[in-house]
Amino acid sequence: QALVYLVLSALENTESEWQREATLITLGTIAAAIPAGTETLRVQAHGIITVLTARLCDPEPQVREAAAWAAARCFVNIPTEFLSAPATNLALLLTNEQCKAVLEQAALAAAALAQCVDAVAPISLLAQALATATQRAISTRVRLALLEAVASLAALFQTQPVPAHFDLLMAVDACWQPHDDTILIRRKLIHPHELLPLLKASKALSNRLPQSNQDDASYYYRNAGRAATIADIAVETLEHELLESVEDARAAAQLGANAFDLAADLVGVLPADGIAHVMVSQGNDALERALHVGALNDDAELARNSGTKCTVTTLRNPRKRRSNHRPNTRRHRLALASAASLFLGELASKINHSVLINGESSAAAELIIDSAPRILACLDTPLRLASVNLTLSPTTPTSPRKQQERDFAAASLTAHNACWTLGQLFAALPLLHIADEDQVSHFIHTALDRLCSVLQSNADGVPSNLSNHAALILGSACSSLGEHLVLPHLITCLDFWLPALVVAPNEEFDTVNLVKSFRAVCAIAKKNIDLFRPSTSAALLAALASWRHCHPPTPPAELGLELKRLLRELEARGRLELAPRVISSTTPSSLQILKPGDFEYLRSLYS
């Protein structure tokens, strides 16, 4: 505190611009060294803010730059009630500043200020100033700093009243406008690194329903068009540039993933038919192609499909000879496919919650049925990678362990998202009037077979939580699609399906689908109880016992009665035994999968 006092006194008493600059840098350095939340700067907050506010308007550009630099480091430890004055001066600096270095530091200070203020006026003021500064910034580096500041402001919108939200909408829209010509008309990504913060900002602002103001809704539609076009261009770039430039391919995949993330959020604020029409008209078949590209096993396979020669220059060392060896982009392509899958699932989910059918086929229905089969390829990916990545084959110079782990984590996440999307599609398809019933039927049977294959591959290294997710989606399909379609598939993989229903402790529970899955178990028993052999019955017991880890820890009353009747009948047929109190060496091997405490829980509910 004594040092801060000396610095503030020096700033008030010096007339030399270089001394003012050096002293402000000292103040910023002190602030950066102080942990967030401490009282060191709060005690002298008034004096610090007074000095910074004045120096943001200093006649010398190097002093203004140092003041903005110091402000970005001081704001975090200054009470919010003191921040209105520097916000006003910072907005003036962003609007009028001509020096690129000062403008860049002002943008960074605005991003820091966005994390601290909670009043509508400073946020609206900063948003408008950043939009103005972005349009006239001639330096790519400065523009990028300004856009990152806009994204930081947008991330706060959920805590702000509607007026601030609308100001942010208009500010982000203004930042988009310089890119609209190249994106929407010329269909090129001139500055892709500048589009990422814009996509993130737009995504942050897409969780609130449009207000009565028509401009609000039209803004969302403009963003939908931008997301669709960027996704289309990104996938095309990925397809054609993949084996020419690894970095460009990764950037394209990241851009496409963010575009689909934005489109998925817009599903919540736009009509399902509206967003589907935009994705089809401006995105061509980007959704289907993104799912296809992401699910391919390796870049060479993508090269064969696109007809590109598989000879590239390794970008990490341009002097190396052309070779077929280079960093794989699998993880980035999987992220793209995962985001595309989630968009399709969100669209199906919206149809489930607001039936939009009037006896006619809709744009949403057409997009779903055209793109849905590609989801199945996303389920295959972890199966193809399991033997390589989960068993973690010996590390080689071209395939290090960490890369294998990251690749499999991305593949597993993509498969989880694909499972969730299939669940949403299963619920939506019966609600849609789709003319080609054979196409729908073929997709459903293929999807059910593919989910069964995930369960059967559990022994080959597929993670247990993925098997559990697939099992729940498969079980819940009975209520969505009908027992006549699903039960034959469940019966064929019953020995794999029941063990996969075991809920592990400390996992997120999908209780709704768990209830639907056990209703399917009861339906199978009514159809043919002889399918429940001793080992199958033991797996059923283990799945029921694991329910105690859920919330609530017991099945609903009606389902509980059905399960009680089923267990009594199995016990009468000699298929299971609830008598042992503890598992011991004399316990039948079929019951070894039960854990201590399981028998007590089962007897309390079903004996």
Phi, psi and omega in degrees: 000322178296320179294318177298320179298317179296319180296316180295322178296320179296321180293326181284335189254354183264147177246355181276130183294323181289329175291321177297318179297313182296321181292321177295321177296323176297316179299316179296322179295319177298315181297321181292334182275349183269127179300145179298141177092355179278165186267000187302312181275335183297326182298323183249030184301318183299315181294319180297313181295322179299315180294313182296319180299318180292318184284342173293342178250018181299145180292340182265127184298324181293331177287319177298321178296315179295323179295317178295319179298315179292322181299319180301333182266340181271330189303325187296335181251017180253132177303144186299333182293345180267357193267355181294318182296310178295331177297319179295312180293326178293321177296319177297320180296317180295325183284323191249345187294138179254337182282127183296319182296319178294318182296321179296315179293326177295322178296317178296322177294322178296321177296320178293320180294327181299333180280352188246323187279151176228015179260151183293315188301309180299322181294314179298316181297314179294321180299313180295319181294320179295321178297318179296315182294324181297321183289336182251000179289128182261347181263132179299319180296318179293317180300319180295318177297320179294319181292323176297323177295320176299318179297322178295319177296316183298327181296343182266000193297331185296337181265001185254150175295170185302318182303317179294323179298316181293321177299320178294321177303312183292325179294315179295321178298320178296325178290332179288326192305320178298339181266345187298323182296313182289328183280305190277329184259305181277347178053053177227153177252089185288315181234075185299327181293338177279340182282334181299308178297329177293318177297319179294319179296316180295322178297318180296333183264008187254020181255008181241132180298146179301142177276185181297335179294121183295333179299328180298311180293319181294329175299315180297320179294322177298319179294324177298317177297319178296315181298316181297316182291318179297319178299317180297312181294320182296316180295319178298318178298317180298319182293321188265332186259356190305313185265009174257324182212110180298315183296319178297321179296317179295318179297320179295318179297318179296319180295316179297320179298317178293326178295317178291326175300316178297315180299322179296320177292325180292339175302328181286342185243351180242155175300145182302317179295324181296310181292324179294319180297319179295316181297325180283315186286322184255341181258001183052233179250037184300324182298310181295319181291324179295319177296321180292312181298318183293329186272353178296146188289321181210171184292328180295323177296320177295323179296318179296322181290327183267352179082011180278143178292140183268051174231119187225164173264128178291117189290335183291338176215090185300342183281347181291155178290159177294136182208172178271004184258127177191166180301138181276146178256019186305314184300320181288323178292324177295323177298322177296312180297322179298315179294320178296321178297317180295323176301314180296321177295319177298321179296315177295322180297321179295321177297323179297324185269341178217093184296119186250021186270134175235037180083004181234158175287137183252165177298322179296319180297317181296317180296320181296310186288332178287324186264338187304318182302332180292338178300326184297326178296329179291336175284330182289330188306307181295334178292321178289329183270346190301312184295333181272312191268322182285321176283348177050078179301161184309137183296135176236162180302330182266351182219070183294160185301315182298322178295319177299315180296317180294319179297316181290323177301318178294319179295319180295318178297319178298318179294320176300314180295324178296320177300314180298317180296319177299321177299318178293321179293319179301322180286330185275325187303318179296340181275345185264138176269093182252126187296317185276085182294327179296321179297316179296315181298318179297317179298315183299312182295321179294318180296318179296319177298321182292321176296321177298322180293329175298318180294317182290340180270004183302322180291342181270006175117001176292132184302146182297325180291330175289319176299318179298318179297314180297321180295320180292319178296319179296317179293320181291339180297338179301316182284334182277314188258341181107144183297328183296333178272323193266322186303320178302324179290319180295322181295322182292333181240030184301320182293338177264330186288314183297314177299330181286347178280353180295126181269121179281147176299153175066022174253159175287134187256138174253077188296325181299310180289333176295318177299314179298322181294319180286335170296322177295323176301314179296323179294321178296319180296321178294327182285317181196095183287344179292346177293339184272087175285173180305317180292322178293320179295323177295321177295323176297317178299316180297320179294319179294320181295328181289347180298338180295346177276351184273176174228115001287159188278010178224151177294160174302156188301314182297315179293323178301321178294319178298317180294324179297317178296321180296314182294322179295320179292320178296322179293322179294329179275001179076023183270343179205168182219127178256010187284317186302137179272328178224156177277127180225183180294339180271354179293136179307144184300331180293342181257004183296339182285346177284151184250163177303134181095342180293318182297318180298318180296316182293318180294324181294334182262323194240354181282000000 
